[in-house]
Amino acid sequence: MKQFAEVGELRLESGTTLPGVRIAYETWGRPNVARSNGVLICHALTGDAHVIGPAGPGQPTPGWWDGLTRYLDPADWFIVAANVLGGCQGTTGPSTEAPDGRAWGSRFPALTVRDQVAAEALLTDALGIDRWAAVIGGSMGGMRALEWPLLYPDRVGTAIVLAATPAASAEQIAWCAPQLAAITSDPDWQNGDYYGTGRAPTAGLGIARRIAHITYRSEYELATRFGRTRQAPDDPRFAVESYLDHHAAKLVNRFDPGSYVTLTRAMNTHDITRGRGDLAHVLGGLKSRLVVAAVDSDRLYLPAQSRAITTAHPPAGPLHVITSPYGHDGFLIELDQVGKLITSQLRI
């Protein structure tokens, strides 16, 4: 069940103070007596706190990692997932009310991944957790899982980073650029102040999702699954076009374009070396165990970029490789491989 924590104001990296921050979260299991069994799950770009369970009131979709409890037993672990700062599923973001009662809209401040981790730390305090046994995340969630032990070195036992990199690369930022342009060029964007107007840049969001989804899957999967097949004899679209249309429509029905822009821009800031030194120096100061996994067919977050982490920090090696034909989304789809990796690394 979704819960909410009012965690107060948050000082952002930009120097701006964000007041009245609220974080939506879900939990499974209970803390043990020592409160040493907490596991924080960090979701990817369009995910939320609903990791496990069916769709229902306030939950438009089933859990995005449903089945995880086959590997993380709530009888043993206190599992927590929070909707990220800037999101649209209950946590403070562009669509939520500012102190003046109007939606933040264009006034919502720019965020970094470090700001998002700082917000999760406020939730951690509110839950009375001194130290997470593990912080686990993939893609954008992997960015936060990697930042957690750097920002809070005494509060993380093990960081498990899936399908992520030490910094957003030029190509990854480039893939984001047309997605952002699609939304902000939509006439209904209204400079980000479309809330309450009855119009929203959903066409732009749909285009952004189509672009992104191509990067989430492998060329091999698209070729073998769709090839050059037409959707239907009387339909001019190819089947792969219909597939992208389907995923665009699904996202438009559950996600806020303003959050998509805010979170994408935050992902572009990801760079664990920013202001800290080179990669080996930054990771050399880790107190937490670091576990890194890549998907062998990932063409968005390349395995070589994940390997750069383990090369710079040998105690994290070797790089774990998830074998999958699906591309980047393999970290979500190959639950058996990922689940076994997680359970093999957890320590209370």
VEXDOSE-349996 format. One record per residue (C-alpha): residue in one letter; x, z, y. Coordinates in steps of 0.1 Angstrom, whole numbers, plus 2048, in hexadecimal, padded with zeros to 3 digits. Example, Ala and Ser with C-alpha at 12.3 -4.5 7.8 and 13.67 -1.06 7.14 Angstrom:
A87B84E7D3
S8898477F5
***
This chain:
M800800800
K80D7F7823
Q817815838
F82381785B
A83E82B86C
E840830892
V865833897
G8678348BD
E87E81F8D3
L89B80A8C8
R8B98018DD
L8C27DC8D5
E8E47CC8D5
S8DA7BA8F4
G8D67DB907
T8B07D7908
T89C7F58FB
L87E7EC8E6
P8648078E9
G84A8148D0
V8588038B1
R842803893
I84D7F9870
A8367EF854
Y8437F8831
E83A7FD80D
T8488147F3
W8488177CD
G8528367BA
R85C8577CA
P87D8667D7
N88E87D7BD
V8978A17C6
A8B98967D4
R8A98797E6
S8C58647D8
N8B08497C6
G8A58347E4
V8A780E7E2
L8A17F9801
I8957D57FC
C89B7BD819
H88579F81A
A88D77B825
L880767843
T85B76483A
G859782823
D84B7A482B
A8497C781D
H8327BC800
V84C7B87E6
I8377C27C7
G8127C07C0
P7F47A97C4
A7E579B7E3
G7CA7B07F3
P7BE7BF814
G7DA7BC82D
Q7EF7A9813
P7E8784815
T7FF77B7F9
P80C78B7D8
G82D79D7D9
W8497857DF
W85F7957C5
D8437A07AE
G8517AB78C
L86F7BD79C
T8637DD78D
R86C7D076B
Y8907D7776
L88B7F1791
D87580B781
P86282079B
A86483D782
D88983D78A
W88C82E7AD
F87C8337CF
I87880F7DA
V8728077FE
A86C7E6810
A8667E2835
N8587C5849
V8767BB85F
L8777C2885
G8697A3896
G85279C878
C82C797877
Q8207AC85B
G81C7CD86D
T83F7D387C
T8457CF8A1
G8497AA8AA
P83E7908C3
S81A7928B8
T8177B88BC
E80B7CA8DB
A8247D38F6
P81F7F390A
D8087E1922
G7F07D8906
R7F87B3905
A80B7A28E9
W8307A18EF
G83277B8EC
S84E76C901
R85878F90D
F86379A8EA
P88879F8EC
A8A278B8D8
L8AD79D8B9
T8CC79D8A3
V8CF7A587E
R8E07C5889
D8C27CE89D
Q8AC7C987F
V8C27DF86A
A8C17FA885
A89B7F9883
E89D7FE85E
A8B481B863
L89982B879
L88182785C
T89A836845
D89C85585B
A87685785C
L875856836
G88F872834
I8A885D821
D8CC866829
R8DB84B813
W8CE82D800
A8DA82A7DD
A8D88047E3
V8CE7EB7FE
I8C47CA7EE
G8BB7A9800
G8BC7847FC
S8C0769817
M8B6779838
G8B2799825
G8D6794818
M8E279383C
R8D37B5841
A8DF7C3820
L9027B882B
E8FF7C884D
W8F17E9840
P9127F8833
L9257EB851
L90E7FC86A
Y90781B855
P92581F83D
D91A841831
R8F683882A
V8F981D80F
G9068217EC
T9057FD7E1
A8FC7DE7F5
I8F07C17DF
V8F17A07F3
L8E07827E4
A8E275E7F1
A8F1767813
T910762826
P92777683D
A91C76185B
A902747863
S915726861
A912708878
E8FE6F585E
Q8E6712859
I8E171687E
A8DC6F0880
W8C16F1866
C8AF70C87B
A8B16F789B
P8966DD892
Q8806F9884
L88270C8A5
A87C6EB8B8
A85E6E38A3
I84D7048AD
T8587068D1
S84F6E28D8
D82C6E68CB
P8146E48E9
D8037038DC
W8247188DE
Q81C720902
N83F72D908
G8387478ED
D8197558FE
Y7FE7468E8
Y7F17678DC
G7CC76C8E5
T7C97488F1
G7B773B8D2
R7D47228CD
A7F47268B9
P81170F8B1
T80770C88D
A8106E788B
G8336EF895
L83570C87D
G82A6F4861
I8466DC869
A85F6F886B
R855703848
R8586E083A
I87B6DD847
A8856FF83A
H8766FB818
I88B6DC812
T8AA6F2816
Y89B70D7FF
R89A6F67E1
S8B46E07D0
E8B56BA7D0
Y8B56BB7AA
E8946CF7A9
L8836B87C2
A88F6997B0
T8856A578D
R8646B5798
F85769A7AF
G86E67B7AF
R85D65E7C1
T83A6667B3
R81D6617CA
Q80567E7CF
A7E86697C3
P7E06447C0
D7CB6447E0
D7E365D7F3
P7FF64D807
R81466C805
F82F6727EB
A82A6917D6
V8476A27E6
E83769E808
S8176AE7FB
Y82C6CA7ED
L83B6D1810
D8196CE820
H80C6E9808
H828701810
A8236FB835
A7FE703833
K80572381F
L81D73083A
V806726857
N7EB73C848
R80075B846
F81D75A85F
D82075C884
P834740896
G8427598AF
S85176E893
Y85F74F883
V8727468A3
T87D76A8A8
L88A76F885
T89A74D883
R8AD7538A3
A8B8776896
M8C5765876
N8DA74E88B
T8EC76D89A
H8F7778877
D91D77D877
I92B79D869
T94D79687A
R93E79589D
G9507AE8B2
R9617BD893
G97F7A8888
D98579086C
L97179184C
A98B7A3837
H9907BE851
V96A7C3855
L9637C6830
G9837DA829
G9737F883A
L9557F9824
K94C81A813
S93080B7FF
R9327F67E0
L92B7D17E7
V91B7B97CE
V9177957D7
A90477A7C5
A8FF7557CC
V8E873A7BE
D8FC71E7AF
S8E47037BC
D8E07127DF
R8E56F77F9
L8DB70E817
Y8F172D811
L90D71D7FD
P91E7317E1
A93F72A7F2
Q93373E810
S92975B7FA
R94A7597E8
A95C75D80A
I94E781809
T95D78A7E8
T97E7787F0
A98278C810
H9777AC7FE
P9847AB7DA
P9737CC7D0
A9527B97D3
G95D79E7BB
P95878B7A7
L93C7777B6
H91D7797A1
V90D75679B
I8E8751796
T8E2732781
S8C471F78D
P8B76FB793
Y8A27077B0
G8BB70B7CC
H8BA7277E6
D8997347D9
G8AA73B7B8
F8B175F7C4
L88B7647C4
I88174F7A6
E89D75978D
L89077D78C
D89E784769
Q8C277C774
V8BF78E795
G8AD7AC786
K8C77B176C
L8E27AE786
I8D17C979B
T8CC7E177F
S8F07DD774
Q8FC7E7796
L8E580479F
R8F38277A0
I8E18477AC
***
